[in-house]
Amino acid sequence: MALWDKLKESASSMQTQLMAKKNDLKSGAFRDASMAMCALVSAADGSVDPSERQRVASLIATNDVLQNFPADDLQRRFNEYLDKLAADFEFGKVSLIQDIGKVKKKPVEARAVIQIGIVIGGADGDFDLTERAVVREVCYALDIAPGEFDL
């Protein structure tokens, strides 16, 4: 199986798993952690160009699991997180990982945040090394073995 096909299959599988847990994913901590993860994956290479920002914003707005929250609220939070990263990437990254850490004691939410990162990272067909590294770092912050997600 080609890497591209395997990546598409993995992202699709993650989305299916997320949908099965949709009713358990309604907390404010999950909402914030998900948007922080989306911003981290988007800016994994240290910058976010406008087209990438728009692409991820569109994915957020159309993701069935995130429909539990108002789209404009998600968009605002995503943009705020991206702005933090743009102002000072390293400091912003620490701040975002702290926000993601708020779901650490809720395993279903913590794993769902990781899965959202993988879905967002793989959406363009190229879950690259910098995106994988950011998701792996979040796994460690949440005390989840990256191997659980083939990272």
Disulfide bonds with the S-S distance in Angstrom:
none
